[in-house]
Amino acid sequence: MKRPRLGVTLALTAALCATLAGCGGTQEKKEPDFSGVQAVYELTTLKCYYHNVAEGERAPDGPLGPLLRTGYKKVWQEYDGVVEVGVDVGGIHIGTPNAEGEVEVHVPEARVMNVYVDKGSINDPITETGFLTEVTTEEKTAAFQEAQKTMESIARDNKAMLSQAHERAKKILEGYVKNVGNEIGEKYTVKWV
C-alpha cells in the first residue's frame, strides 16, 4: 500500500483546520423577539372572587299602604361572581435592549377587564310583598343589574386591587424579558418607563 505524500497530508489538514476555524469564529448577535408578549397576557390578569347581594325595595303606597302594606315589595338574591383586573396588552411596549442589556418596558395602569357572574351560584330570589302586590320578573332583573353595576364600580375604585394587578403584570413581564434574553444567551434587566 502506498502512503500519501507528506505535502498532500499537510494540505488536507490545513484545509480541514481552515474549515473548522470558520465554525468557531465570531457569531452574529441574535436579536431578541418580544412578540410573544401577547401570550403572557392571560397571566397578567388577576381574578378576584366575590359574593354579592342583589336587593330592591319599594315602600308601601296609597291611603291604606301603611296599614295593609299595599305596594310594598322587597327582593333579595345572593350570588358569586368574578372581577378580572389586568392591563391592556395593546398598551404594553417593550423596547430594544441597549448596549448594557437594559430593556425599557412600559406597562399601562391596571383596570377592570371583566365582571361576570357564576351562574351556578345564583339562588332563587327571596321576595316579600304587601297585600295584593307581587314582585315582577323585570324588578328582579333590575335589582340584579343594579347589584352588578355597583360591584363593578366598587372594583374600579379599589386602588389596592388595581395596584396589585399592575405589580403582578410587571413581575410577569420582567420574567418574560429575562427569559427571552436567556434564550439567546443574553442577560437583560428591565427599566420601567
C-alpha positions in Angstrom: 0.0 0.0 0.0 1.2 3.4 -0.9 1.5 6.1 1.7 0.2 9.6 0.8 2.8 12.2 0.5 3.6 14.5 3.3 2.7 17.6 1.3 -0.8 16.2 0.4 -1.4 15.3 4.0 -0.4 18.7 5.2 -2.6 20.4 2.6 -5.6 18.4 3.6 -5.0 19.1 7.3 -4.7 22.8 6.6 -7.9 22.9 4.6 -9.7 21.0 7.4 -8.4 23.4 10.0 -9.5 26.4 8.0 -13.0 24.9 7.6 -13.4 24.2 11.3 -12.0 27.6 12.2 -15.0 29.2 10.4 -17.4 27.2 12.7 -16.0 28.5 15.9 -15.4 32.1 14.9 -17.5 35.1 15.8 -21.2 34.5 15.8 -23.8 37.0 14.8 -25.5 38.5 17.8 -29.1 37.3 17.9 -31.9 39.9 18.1 -34.5 39.4 20.9 -38.0 38.6 19.8 -40.6 40.1 22.3 -43.6 39.4 20.1 -44.7 36.7 22.5 -45.9 39.3 24.9 -49.4 38.6 23.6 -49.1 35.0 25.0 -48.4 36.2 28.6 -51.4 38.4 28.6 -53.6 35.9 30.3 -51.0 35.6 33.1 -51.2 39.3 33.8 -54.8 39.1 34.7 -55.8 39.0 38.4 -59.1 37.3 39.2 -60.9 38.3 42.3 -63.9 36.3 43.5 -66.7 38.0 45.4 -70.1 37.3 46.9 -72.8 39.8 46.1 -76.3 40.6 47.1 -79.0 42.0 44.8 -81.8 43.7 46.6 -84.5 46.1 45.9 -87.3 47.6 48.0 -90.3 49.7 47.4 -92.2 51.4 50.2 -96.0 50.9 50.7 -98.2 53.4 48.8 -101.8 54.6 48.7 -104.0 55.7 51.6 -104.1 52.3 53.1 -100.5 51.5 52.3 -99.1 51.8 55.8 -101.8 49.7 57.2 -102.1 46.9 54.6 -98.6 47.4 53.1 -100.2 47.8 49.7 -97.5 48.2 47.1 -94.7 47.1 49.4 -92.1 45.0 47.7 -88.7 43.6 48.6 -86.4 41.3 46.7 -83.2 39.7 47.9 -80.8 37.4 45.9 -77.3 36.2 46.6 -74.7 35.0 44.1 -71.0 34.7 43.5 -69.0 36.4 40.7 -65.6 37.2 39.4 -63.9 40.5 38.7 -61.0 40.2 36.3 -58.4 43.0 36.6 -55.4 43.4 34.3 -53.5 45.6 31.9 -54.4 46.2 28.3 -51.9 44.1 26.3 -52.0 46.7 23.5 -50.6 49.3 25.8 -47.5 47.2 26.7 -44.4 48.5 25.0 -41.1 46.6 25.2 -38.1 48.4 23.8 -34.9 47.1 22.2 -32.0 46.2 24.6 -29.3 48.9 24.8 -25.6 48.0 25.0 -25.8 47.3 28.7 -28.7 44.8 28.2 -31.2 47.2 29.7 -34.7 46.9 28.2 -37.3 49.7 28.6 -40.8 48.4 29.3 -44.0 50.4 29.6 -47.0 48.8 31.4 -50.3 50.7 31.4 -52.3 51.0 34.6 -54.4 48.1 35.5 -58.2 48.3 35.0 -61.3 46.2 35.4 -61.4 44.0 32.3 -64.5 41.9 33.0 -67.1 41.3 35.6 -69.2 38.1 35.4 -71.5 36.0 37.5 -71.0 32.4 38.4 -74.4 31.2 37.1 -74.3 28.1 39.2 -74.3 30.2 42.4 -77.4 32.1 41.7 -80.2 31.2 44.1 -83.9 31.9 43.7 -84.7 35.4 44.9 -86.4 35.8 48.3 -89.3 38.2 48.0 -91.6 39.9 50.4 -94.7 41.7 49.4 -97.6 43.6 50.8 -101.3 43.0 50.2 -102.2 42.5 46.5 -98.6 43.1 45.5 -96.1 41.0 43.6 -92.5 41.4 42.5 -92.2 41.2 38.7 -89.5 39.5 36.7 -88.5 42.9 35.5 -88.0 44.2 39.0 -85.9 41.1 39.9 -83.8 41.7 36.8 -83.4 45.4 37.6 -82.2 44.6 41.1 -79.7 42.1 39.8 -78.4 44.5 37.2 -78.0 47.3 39.7 -76.0 44.9 42.0 -73.7 44.1 39.1 -73.1 47.8 38.3 -72.4 48.5 42.0 -69.9 45.6 42.2 -68.1 46.8 39.0 -68.0 50.4 40.4 -66.6 49.1 43.7 -63.9 47.1 41.8 -63.0 50.2 39.7 -62.5 52.2 42.9 -60.4 49.5 44.7 -57.0 51.1 44.3 -55.3 48.3 46.3 -56.6 45.6 43.9 -55.7 47.6 40.8 -52.2 48.3 42.2 -51.7 44.6 43.0 -52.7 43.6 39.4 -50.3 46.2 38.0 -47.4 44.9 40.1 -48.3 41.4 39.1 -48.2 42.3 35.4 -44.8 44.0 35.9 -43.3 41.0 37.6 -44.6 38.6 34.9 -43.3 40.8 32.1 -39.9 41.2 33.8 -39.6 37.4 33.9 -40.6 37.3 30.3 -38.0 39.8 29.2 -35.3 38.0 31.2 -36.3 34.6 29.7 -36.1 36.0 26.1 -32.6 37.1 26.9 -31.6 33.8 28.4 -32.9 32.0 25.2 -30.4 33.9 23.1 -27.6 33.9 25.7 -28.0 37.5 26.9 -28.7 38.9 30.4 -31.3 41.6 30.3 -32.5 43.9 33.0 -35.8 45.9 32.9 -36.2 49.6 33.2 -39.8 50.7 33.8 -40.9 53.7 31.9 
